[in-house]
Amino acid sequence: DIWTDKQLTQTVKYYEDELGYNVVGAMNTALAYDSNAPYGYMVWNGVVLGTPEIHKGAQTYLAIDWEGNVELRSMSTPLKGNEKTAIPANFGWLVKDGKLTSTKVERTSSDASRSMVGVKADGTLVICMNDGRGANNSVGFCNYEEGEAMLALGCQWAANCDGGGSSTFLTKRVGEETFTMRSVPCDGAQRPTAHGVFVVSNVGPTGEL
């Protein structure tokens, strides 16, 4: 088995130290359950590493083509063949075509830390995470509240990633030389996860983004 799970800070450190990337933002998307293999479509630099036929589990996936166009898709939607990157997002739609997928105002799931990915109408990628279960004095979001938050951020499409103890959010802000974990793990420590989404900068050390 070539696949493994790691704490997000460990994975980001590997991408920076071993692969030379300047990671300025990172968030988890999926937890490993029965296997560390990709939970559906995974593409890295145009190479398909996972499909639902090989291993399924996630309901949605994030895809970015070679032109930088971003899409959120149902896992039932096949790859187009022009993807540079694709990554599973575990737990399905929160917002689809500008509408909440849950129409119930009442809480539709328990409060928890949550990780969410979204796409605006202009193709802008949004990654969002909230603390929960008492971490950082935050109760957390239920699924309906996740959808409301992503709509408020302007997303036309949004998906629920793995949350709870998996939720982790890292950033490297302007002027900082190292990344910092901004989230507070509700389990008291980071949980190893299988998949994540990274924001990478190719800007030189000028302080400009």
N, C-alpha and C positions, 0 to 999 in steps of 0.2 A: 504494500500500500504506500504510494508516494505522497499521499495527502496527510496533513497534520493540522491541528488547531493551535493557535498561539494567542497570547494576550495582544491586544491591538498595539500597545506601545512596543512590544517585541517585534511585531511585523513591520511597523513603521521604521524602527531602528535598522532592521535588515535592509529595507528598501533604500534608506539613506546611506548606510555604511557600506553595503555590499554592491548595490546597484547604482548608486550615485544620484538618486532622485532627491529633490528638495520638496519634501512633503510639508504643506502649509495647513492642511486640514485632513482629518480622517474620522470615520465613523463605522461601527460594525453594521453588517446587514443580515447575517445569518449565523445560526448556531448549528454545530454538528450534533446530530442525534444518534442514528444508527451507524453513521459512517462520516468520515471527514471529507469524502468525495463531494464535488459540487452538486448542489441540489437543483439540478436542471441545467439550463444553458450557461456556460462559462466560456468566454473568449478572451485571450490575452495576445495582444499584438497581431490580431488576425487569425490566430491559431485556435481552433475549437478544442477546448479541453474537457467539456462536459455537455451532455444533453439529457433531456428527461428520459430518453430511452435507456441510457446507461444508469442513471440514478435520479430519481424524482423526489420531490418534497416541497420545494418552494412554489408559490402560486403566481409570482410575478418576477420579472427580471428587468434590470436596467441595461440599456444598450447605447453605446456611443460609436458612431461611424468615423471613418478616417477624416471627414470634414469637420468633426467636432459636434455634429448634431446628436441630440440626446432624446431618447424615447424610453418611456416605461411601457412594458408589454405584459400581457398575460402569458403564462408559461405555455399555453396552448398555441400561441402565435410563433411560428417557426422563424429561425434566423433568416435574414435577407441575403446574407453573403457579403455584405459590405461593412460588417462590424469590426472595429478595432478592439473594442472591449465590451464584454457583457458579464454581468454579475447577478446571481440570484438574490432576491429580496423575499424573505420567508412568507409573510402572512397575508398577502393579498391587498386588494384595493381599499383605499380610504376615500379617495376622490377620483372620479372618472368623468371625463368630458365636462369638467367644471361643476359637478354635482356630488354631494355626499353619497357614498354607497350605503351608509346606515342612515335611515330617516327617523330613527327614534332618538328623541332629545334626551331621554333618560340614559343612565349609564348602561352601556351594552357589554361591558367587560370590567374586570377589576382594575382599580387604579394601580399604576406601575410606572417605572421608568420606561420610556419609549424612544425608539429610533425610527425615523421616517425619511423617505426620499421622495422628492417631487419634481415636477417639471412644469414651468410656466408656459403660457401660450407662445412666447417668443423663443422657447427652447432652453431657457435658463434652468440649470440644475439647482435644486434646493436640497440641502441636507439639514436635518433638524433633530435634536435630541433633548429630552427633558429628564431631569432627575425625578425620582419617585420612591415610594415605599419608605418614606421618612428620611431618605438621604438628602442632605442639604436643606432640611426642613421642608421638603416638597412631598406632597401626597402623590402626585403623578397624574397621568391622563388615562381615561378609558378610551376605547376605540373611537367613539363618537367625537370626543374632544380632540383626538388626534386629527381627525378629518377637518374639524372646525379650524384648528390651528394652521393646517396646511392651506386651506382656502384663504385664511386671513393673510398668509404669506404670498398669495397670488398664484397658487398652483392650480392648474387645470387637471393634472393627474398626480396622484400621490399613492404611495404604498407603505404598508406597515412592515418594518423589519423586525428582527428579533429584539425583544425588550427585556425588562426586568434586570437581572444581574448581568445580562449580555451588553446592555446599553453602555457605550463608551464613546466619548467625543474628545478629540485632540485638535489643537491648533498651534500654529507658529505665527505670531502676529508680527506686524511690521516692526523692524528693529530688534526682534528676538532671534537668537542663533539656534535655539533648540525648541522642540515642540513641548507642549505642556498638556496634561490631561485636565480638561475643564470640567468634566463630569465628576460626580461623586458616586462610586459604585455602591449600589444598595446592598450588596452582599458583603461589603467591607473590604473587598479586594477585586481586582479585575478578573473576569471570567474569560478563559480562552474561547475564542470563536473561530469559525471557519472562513468567513468571507467578510470583506469590508470594502468601503469606497474611499479612495484617497483623492485629495485635491493637490495637484503638483504644480509648482511654479518654475518657469524657466527664465525668470527675470534675474539679472545679476544683482549683486549686493549694493543697490542704489537706494533701497528703502521704498522703491516704487513697485506697485502691484498692477 
